[in-house]
Amino acid sequence: MIDNMSWLAVYSEIVLLVMGCAIVLVDLGVSSHKRSVTHFLTLLTMGVVAGLEAMYASSGNTFYGWGNMVVSDSMGSWLKCFAAVTMMACLVYGRPYAGDRDMLRGGELFTLSLFMLLGIFVMISANNFLVIYLGLELLTLSSYALVALRRDHATATEAAMKYFVLGAMASGFLLYGLSMIYGATGTLDIGEVFKVINAGQVRHQVLVFGVVFIVSGLAFKLVAVPFHMWTPDVYQGAPTVIALIISSAPKLAGFGIAMRLLVDALLPLAMDWQQMLAVLAIASLFVGNIIGTMQSNIKRMLAYSAIAHMGFMFLGLMSGVANGAVDAVLAERAYSSAMFYVVTYVLTVVPAFGVILLLAREGFESDEIADFAGLNQRSPLYAGIMCVCMFSLAGIPPLVGFYAKLSVLEALVSSGGALHVALAVYAVLMSVIGAFYYLRVVKVMYFDQPLTATTVSAPADVRLVLTANGALVFIVGILPGGLMALCAEAITRTLAS
């Protein structure tokens, strides 16, 4: 049934769709190679939808639309707000880089980013298996096109092909799992799936097969081991601005559909998917941190860093249920810690890529760790921002990454099981090993001699946003309570709805 609430539930998605189409048409009349008009309209659209979602989230209301196919709740609205702001920062950082490499022709960078954001919004709002899949396909198809934006660049084309294969496998696994759950329960509605499974009307073995494929599809999307495969190759081969985009906002969508599928729909099967998440977390923390120490290319290093961080996020998601019993307090603590973790990871990795983009120039990518030698002597400000990001990703106090890891570990230990305590100890050990490659970047910036005396310059908008972004990583680290409370409140309201 379509009513007024249905339109309200997808208001931001409609704005994105209409403006995406309008900007494509407007761009046809833009002759400037800088695409200033397209850039401005794109940022304006993202700013508007970010404001709308922040307003919805602050109201605390939950409402369903389009026959329960979509939902607008506090968690989803905050995730969409953060995703829109993240995409805005990505486009501000990436515009000079893209302009130098002739990637702004036709304005595809901006319009595809808008449609990618639309896919993220649809995934986060989904309350139906088909809507999840539609959002996923919109996100991934836009991502493939973005990675292949430099059509005359062999490395980017190879990365696009590998990303396409990875994405196709992820979609296949997820779709097969969803179809099995549909076959077993007879419904695509997430709320109805929960009721049918909770009533015990379906054979457990059939559901477990579906869960296996769904978790595998999510693991592909969140680059967890052993489904990471070509992810470091994609990060390295894609233009740096695209690597920034695909490494940031889609992680928020990944967390969103993990919550919709595993918690909202499949919580009665928590004992089954908890074990899978534990295995994925153990493998991701090991591979991400151990192989990350061997990397000399900073984009590959950040790819392995992403793998390790997603392992940590899985630990947060799996700690919401203890011994098969659902405890409301435990669940809220676990899922809010996972949400806090993924939000702070995105907040930190975006300025890190921003500094890499800043150092790159035409004909020089600056994607080797050695390229950062003596950066402090050339630009203390940007070296300081990169230093804050590396310390935060390593989990060094008092930066925000430390509190993110601490909140996940607290949730894990408070669940009470011996296995969970052992996993917490293992995660700490892996984090200590992983700190090596973050600190190596800091050492290169502050103690190695610079390879060039050229000072680092940046347009005013990039300098302003990057400085604010770096400062935010530091400030949220000093005062993490506000963001933690926001995540806890969002999860509490969502679980109560």
N, C-alpha and C positions, 0 to 999 in steps of 0.2 A: 504494500500500500504506500502511495506517495502522498505525503502531507507537507505542511510547512516545515516541520522539523527535519524532513528529508533534505530539503534545500539547504537548511541551516547546517546540517551535518557535513555537507560537501561544498560549503561556500568557498573555502580557500582553493579547493581543487578546481572549481569553476573559474575562479579568477586566474589561476595559473594556465588553464587550458585556453581561455579566451585571449589572455595577454600573449601567450606563446604563439598563437595563430596570428594575432595582430602584429606582433613584433617581426614575424617572418615577412609579412606584407610590407611593413614600414621599412625593413632592411633592403627591400628591392629598390627603394628610392634613395638609399644612402650610397654616396660615391666615395666618401672618405675612407681610406684604408684603415684608419684608427677605429672606425665604427663607434664613435662617441655617443651618437643618439641611441643605437642599439644597446650599448653598454649601460647607458643611463636608465633606459626603460626597463632593462632586465633587473638592474639593482633595485629600481623603484618597486617593481612587481614583487620581488622577493621581500623587500622591506615591508610592504603592505601585508603580505600573507603572514610574515613573522609577527607583526603587530596584532593581526586578527587572532592568530593562534594563542599568543600570550594572553589576550583578553579572554578567550574561551577558557584557557587553562585556569586563569585567576578566578573565574566564576565558580569553578568546581563542579559544574553540572555535567551529567552524562546523559546523552540522548542517542537514540538509534534512528536510522532512516533507511528508506528504500527497502522496506520489508525486512528489517534487521540485517541487511547486507553490509551496512557500514555503521561504525560507532564513533562518536566523538566523546572522548573522556579526557581527564586531566593528564594522564600519562601520554596519550597519543598527541595531545595538543602541545605539550612541552617538547616532546621529541620532534614534532614538525617545526616548532619555532626554532629550536636549536639547529635543525637541518637547514632551514632557510638562511639563518645568519651565517652558518658555516659556508654555504654556497656563495653568499655575498663576499665573504672574505677571500674565498678561493679565486673568484673572478677579479677582485681588486688586485690580488698578488700576481695573478697570471696574465693580466692584460698586456703589460709591457713585454713579457717573455713571448707571448703569442704573436704580438705585433712584429717583433724582430724576426720571427720565423714564418711570416706570411700565413699565419693560422687564423687570421681574422677575416679573410675573404669570405664574403657571403654571410658572415655573422653566425656561422654554425656553432661556434663555441658557446655563444650566449643562448641561442634557441634550444640547442640540444641539452644544455645545462638546465634550462627551464623544464623541458619535458622529463629529464632525469629526476628533477625535484618533484614533479608531478607523480612520477612512478613511486618515489619514496613516500609521498603523502598517501597515495592510494593503499600501499602496503600497510602503513601504520594504522590507517582507518578501517582496515578490512575486518569484517565479522563473518566472513563467508569464504570458503576455500577458493571459489572462482575469482572473487575480488582480489584475494592475495595473489593468485597466479597472474591476473591481469596487471597488477601493479608491478610484480616481479619482472614480467616481460617488458613492460614499458621502461623500467629502470635499466635492465640489462641491454636492450636493443640500443638505447641512447648511449650507454657506456661503450658498447662495441664501436659505434660510429665515432665517439670522441677519441678513443684510443687510436683509431685509424685516420685521425684528422690530417696528419701529414702523409698524404697519399704517396708522395715521392720519396719517402724515407723508409729504407728497407727494414731497419730495426723496429720502427713503429708499426709497420705492416705485419711483421712477424709477431710482435706483441699482441696486435689486434687479433690475429688468427688464433694464438694460444688462449687469449682471453675468451674468444668466442667458443672454443672447444670446452674450456672450463665452465663457462656459463651454461652451455647446452647440457653438459652432464649434470650440473646442479639443478637445472630446471627439470630434467628428466627424472632424477631421483625424487625431487620434491613432488612432482606431479604424480608419479607412480605411487608414492606413499599416500598422498591425499586421495587418490582413486581407491586405494585399498581400504582406507578408513571410511570413505563414502559407501563402498560396497558392503562393509560390515555394519555400518550404522544406518544407512539409508537416508542420510541428510548431509547437506553441505554447510549448514548453519553451525557456527562454532558453539553457540550455547546449547543447541540441540544435541550435538555430538557429545558434549560433556554429560548431559542428562542421560543419554542412552548408555554410555559407557559406565557411568556411576550406578546405573540401575542393574548392571551385571547381565544385560540381555544378549551380549555378544560373546562369541568364543574368544578367549584370551589370545590364543595363538595367532589368529587372524589379525588382531589389533597390534600385536607385537611386531609382525612383519611390516605393517604400515608405519609404525613408530620408527623402525630401523631405517626405512627409506626417507622418512621426513627428517630425522636427525642428521642423516648423511647429507641431504640437500641443504640443510641449514649450515652444516659444517663446511660444505663447499663455499657457500656465500660468505661465511665468516672466516674463511681461509684457515680452518683448523687442520692440523695434521691428522690423518694422512691424505687429506683432500686438498692440500696447499699446492702441490706439484709445481705448476709454472708461475705461481704468483710472484716470486722474486724476479723472474724473467719479464713479466708484464710490467712490474714497477720500473725495472731498469730500462726496458725498451720503449715504454710509452713516453711521450713528451712530459717533462716534469710537471707542467700545470695539470695535465690529465692524471698523472700519478697522484697528485695532491687531491684532485676531486674524487677519484675512486677509492682513495684510502681514508676518506673522512666521513662525509654525510651518509653514504650507504651503510656504514657500521651502525648508525642509529636506526636505520630501517631494519637491519638484521636483528638487532635487539628487539625491536617492536614486533616482528613476526614470530620471533622465538617466544615472546610472552603470549601472543595471541594463540599460537598453536600448542606449545607445551603446557602452559599454565591454564589458559582459558578453556582449551578444548580437551587436552590429554592429561590433566592433573591426576585423574584416577589411575593412570599408568605411570605415575612418577617413579615407582621402584624400577621400572624398566628403562626409562630414558635417563634417570639419574646415573645408572651404571655406564651408559654410553657417554654421557657428558664427562664423567670422571676419567674414562680412558682417553677421550679427546683432549681433555685438559692436561693430563700427564704427558701425552705425546707432544702436544703443542708447546708446553713449557720447555720440554727437553730440546726439541729440534730448534725452536725459535731462539732460545738462549745459547745453545752450544754452537750451532752453525752461524749464528749472528756474530759471534766473536771472530770468525774467520773471514769476514767480508771487508773488502777495501773500498767497495762502491757504496756510498752512503744511501742511495735509493734501495739497493738490495738489503743493506743493513736495516733500514726502516721497514722493509717488507718482513724480514724475520722478526723484527721487533713487534710488528702487528700480529704475527702468528702467536708470539708468546703472550701478548696482552689479551688476545681473544681467549687463550687458555685460562687466564685469570678470570675473565668474565664468566666463562663456563662454570668455574668453581662457585661463583656467586649464585648463578642460576640453580645449580644442583643442591645448594644447601638449604633450600626452602622447605624441604620435607625430611623429617627424621623418622627412620624406621617405618616408613609407609604411612605415618600419621601426619595429617595436615594441621599445623599449629599456626593460627593467624599472626601472632607476634613474630614467630620465626620466619614465616613467609614474607611478611612485610620487610623485615630486616634484610633478608637475603636478596629479594628482588630490587629493593631500593639501593642496596650496595652495588648490585650489578649495573643498575641504571646510572648511578653516580660514577661507576668505573668507566663505562663506555662514553659518557658525556665528557668527563675530564680527559680521557684519552684523545678524543677528537679535538677538544680545546687545545691540547698540547701539541699534537702532531701537525696541526695547520700552520702555526708560526714556524715550526722547524722546516717544513717544506717551503715556507715563505722566504726564509733566509737563503735556502738553496736556489730558489728562483732569482733572488736579488743578486747573487754572485754570478749567475749565468749571464753571458752576453752572446752576441751573434757569433756563431762558430765555436763556442766554448760552453759546455754544459755544466761545468763545475759540480759533477756528481761523484767525484772521488773524494775520499776523506782527506787525502793529501792536499786537495785544492783549498782546504780551510786553514792551511798552515799560516800562522801569524795573523789571523783575522783580527785579533785584538789590537794589533798595531795599526791596522788599516781602518778599522771601524769598531771602537770599543762598544758602541751601542748594539750593533747587530751581533757581535760576539757575545755580549751579555744576554741578549734574547735567546740565542742558540744555547748558551750555557744553562739558562733557566729551564729550557725545554728538555735538554739532555738529563739534567739532574732530576726533573720531575718524572720523566719516563723511567729513569733508573729507580725511582721510589725513595729518593733521599729527602729527609725532612728538612725544612717544614713545607716543602712544595706540595702541590695538590696531588701529584702521583703517589706520594707517601700515604696520604689519607685514603686515597682510592684503594690501594693495596690493603691498608689496615682495616678498612670497613669490610672488605671481602673476607679477610682472614678472621675477623671477629664473628661474622655471620657463620663462617665454616666451623669455627671452634664451638660457638654457642649451640650448634645443632647437636652436639654431645657425643656423636659416634666416634669410636677409636679410629675408623678409617678417615673420617673427616679431619681429625687432629693430625693424622699422619700426612694427609694431603696438604694441610696448612704448612707443616714443617718442610715438606718437599718444595712447595711453592716459594717459601722464603729462601731455601738453598738455591733454587734456580734463578731467583731474582738477584741474588748476590753474584752469581756467575754472569748474568746478563748485564750487570752494572759495568762490567769491564768495557764493553764496546761503546757504551754511552760516554764513559769517562775518557776513553781514548780520543773521542772527538774534542772534548774540552782540553785535553792535553795538547793536541795538535794546534788548536786555536791560540792557546796562551803560551806555550813553551817552544814551539817550532818557529824557525825563521820564515818570514813570508816569501813566497815565490815571486811576488811582484809588489811594487811600491804603489800601484794604482789604488786610490781610495775608492770606497764603495759609495755610489750615489743611487738615489731612488726618487721617483716622483713623489710629490707631497702626499697624495692620497695613500700610496703604498706605505710610506714612512709613518704616517699617522696611524693607519689601521694596524700595521705590524707592531708598532710600539704599544698601542693599546692592548693588542692581543697578548703580547709578551707580559705586559704589566698585569693583565687579568690572570694569567697562569700563576704569577707570584702572589697577587692579592688573594685569590681564591685559596691558595695554599696557606696563607697566613690566617685567613678567616673562612674556613671551609663549611662552617655551620649553616650558612644560608642556603647554599646549593644542596647540602645533605638534607636539610629540612624540606626543601622543595621536592627532591626526589622521593623522600619518604611519604610526604603528603600525597603526591601524585599516585604512587603505588597503592597507598591505603585507600584512596577514593576509587581507584580502578578495581581493586579486589572487592570492595564493598558493593560495587554496582552490579 
